Amino acid sequence: MPTLEQKIKEYDAIKRTKVPSEVLAVMEGATEALQTSGLEQGAFTTGDQLPDFALPDQHGTVRKLSYYLDQGPVILNVYRGGWCPYCNLEMQALNAVLPEFVRRGVNLIGLTPETPATAQDTLTANELEITVLSDEGNRVSAELGLVFVLPEELRPIYEGFGIDIPASNGDDSFTLPVPATYILNKDRVVLYHFVNVDYTKRVEPTALLAELDRLSAVDKI
């Protein structure tokens, strides 16, 4: 089975054949600017404690983070939205190993700025069987230090791709989260983090499984 990294490389190769080089240059320039902004260095990392936020899931049911943690450790996967091909590839890869997470007593939860209805559409389109929390206005992601405003020069490019971020998120702020993945213990403390402002970089599910096993071996979870 291809790894997530391999699938992303395959998608990147196709993208380079379909997207004009000048457009790719603008997109890559925006990523480079984000890399030099210091945003990544200010995000929550291992050892930090998340707030006990309450958000609606894809069905509109509002629950606190602690509700899920009462059931066991949580992998919280912050993603931009179902319009993002890299997010979809990541969520599909995570969903493929969902039985392994369940076997370890771990709950996989998505966090996205999309509205609950749009989040449900994303789940349906990708045949995902997980809980996704709707972070309206990126309020929680902002607390985690993950939020940035989509640059003006990227907005017409996204529109040209058929991406309507205001419609997906239910506001016109054009704020987005940097993709991130956290392993949390029952006290909401981050035991592992993966944060990269380059949205094309994502954590391998096998790396998460290995980290869960390591944490279990030292009685951290």
Disulfide bonds with the S-S distance in Angstrom:
none
